Amino acid sequence: MDFNKLMHENKKRFNLWLEDKEFMDIMDGNIEAMQKEFIACIQLQIGSKFQLLTNEELRKENERYHASMEGFDY
């Protein structure tokens, strides 16, 4: 199967999650949380050990790291 076709199928599956009231209730309508859960499901199946962070989470982690390097508590 062509990788682009596979990704298109994944997009369709994710959109079905977005349309599913039960999933939306479980995630309190938080699309970002649903995206992370969807990606986590894929990662589990392929044995991926990558850490997922949103842009905001990455920014906070970077701030925390830089503050610690300068001797500040964050």
N, C-alpha and C positions, 0 to 999 in steps of 0.2 A: 504494500500500500504506500502510495505517495505521502510523504510527511505533511505537505500542505493540506491534503485531503483529510488526513488524520486530525490535524489541528482544527479544521473546519468542523469535523464531527464532534470534537471536544467542545468547541464553542456552542454547538447546538445543544449538547448535553448540559452545559452550564446554563444556557438560557432556559432550559426546562427546569432546572433547579430554581431559577429566579421566578418562574411562573408557578412553582409549587407552594401552596399556602403553608403546608406543614414545614417545609424547609425554612420558609421565610419566618414563620413563628418561632422555630427553634433558634434561629439566628437573630431574632428581634428585628428583622428587616435590614440588618447590617450587611450590605453588599460586600464590603471589604472583608468581613469575617467569612462570608460565603466563598469569596475568591481564595482566601487562604486555606479554607477547608477543602475546596476542590483540588487545589494544587497539592495539598498534603495527601489526599487520596491517591493522586497520580504518583507522587513521590514514593508512597508506601509500596505501590505495585511495582515500581521499577527499582526499588532499593536505594533511592537517592538519600543522601545525608546532608544535602544543602540546607542552610538556615535561611528562612524567608523573613525578610523585614520590609515593612512599608517604608516609604520615604521618611515619614515622621519618626518611626522607630529608629531608623538608621541615623537620622539627625540627632536624636536624643542620645543614642549610644556613642556617637562621635563626640558630642558635648561632654558626656560623662568621662570618656577616655581622656580628652584634652584637659579637662579640669583635674583629673587624677594625676596627669603628668606634671601639672603645675603645682601640685600639692594641695589642691582644694577638694573639699568634700562636695559631692553633687547632691 
